[in-house]
Amino acid sequence: MLDRATGEEHAKDVVAPLARKTVLPERSGTGRVSARAAGLAVDLAQEQGGSTIRAVTAQAEVDLEVPLPEGHESLGVVVPWEPRRFQGWAEEARQRW
């Protein structure tokens, strides 16, 4: 995070082995996502009109609202390679005039 008033930058890099303390919704793009690791907490609430994002560390706290533009579309794909191994990605698209 960059504090534009002071020019001070806050960063917190963490690793969550095996995605411990991470909660994902059953369906991508809807519901709540949360992750906790080494002094960092991130929560996302995904709604039809956009998302709210909250991130907290000892040094900084952020609350954001991210609206989706009108005409927004997304596509998520998961390729199962083996029963416990897969690859996934998502594409975001927006209608252009």
N, C-alpha and C positions, 0 to 999 in steps of 0.2 A: 504494500500500500504506500502511496506517495502522499505526504501531507503537502499540498500545494502552497499553503501559507508559509511553512518553514523550510520546505525543500527536503525534509527528513523522510527517509525511506524505511519502512518496516517490512521485514520478510521473515517467514517462519517455514522452513522446510522440514518435513517429517516423513518417516517411512512407517507404514502400517503393515507389518508382515502378515501375509495371508488374509489381508483386509479385515483384521480383527477390529472390533468396535465400529464396523461399518454396516449401515442398514440401507438397503435399496428397496424401492417399491417393486411390486410384481411386474409392473409394466413401465417401460421407459417413457418419460415425459409427463407422467402423472404421479401424484402422491409426494411423499416426503423422502428425502435422502439425508442421512446424517453420518458423520465420521468423527472419531475422536482418536487422537494419538499425540503423545509427548507434548502436552500443553497447548494443543490446537484443537478447537471444536468448530466444525462446519455443519450448518444445517441449511437445506434447500427445501422450499415448498413449491412444487410445480403445479400450476393451475392452467386452465385453458387459455387465459389471457396473458400469462407470463409467469415469472418466478420471483420469489423473495429469497435472498441469500443472507445468512448471518454467519460471520466468522469471528471467533474470539481467541485471543492469546493474552498473555500477561501484559504485553506492550500495547495492544491495539484491539479495538472492537469495531466491527463494520456491519451495518444493516443496509442492504440494497434492494431495490425493486427493479426488475428487468422486464419491461413489457414486451410482448411479441408483436411484431408489426402485422398489420392487416394482410391477409393472403399468405401468411407464413405456412410452410409445409416442412415436414421432416420425415426421414425414412431411416429406420434402424435395421441392421442385418446381423444375424448371428450364424456362423458356420460351425457346426459341431464336427470336430475332427475325430474325437474319441469320446467315450462317455464322460470323462472328466477334463477334457481339453477342448477349448473352443476359441474362436476369434470373433470379435464383434466390432462394429463401427456404426456411426450415425452420420447422415448427411443432412445439412440444413439448407433449405431453399426458400427464396422469397420471390413473390411475383414481381416482375419488373414491368414498368409501363413504357 
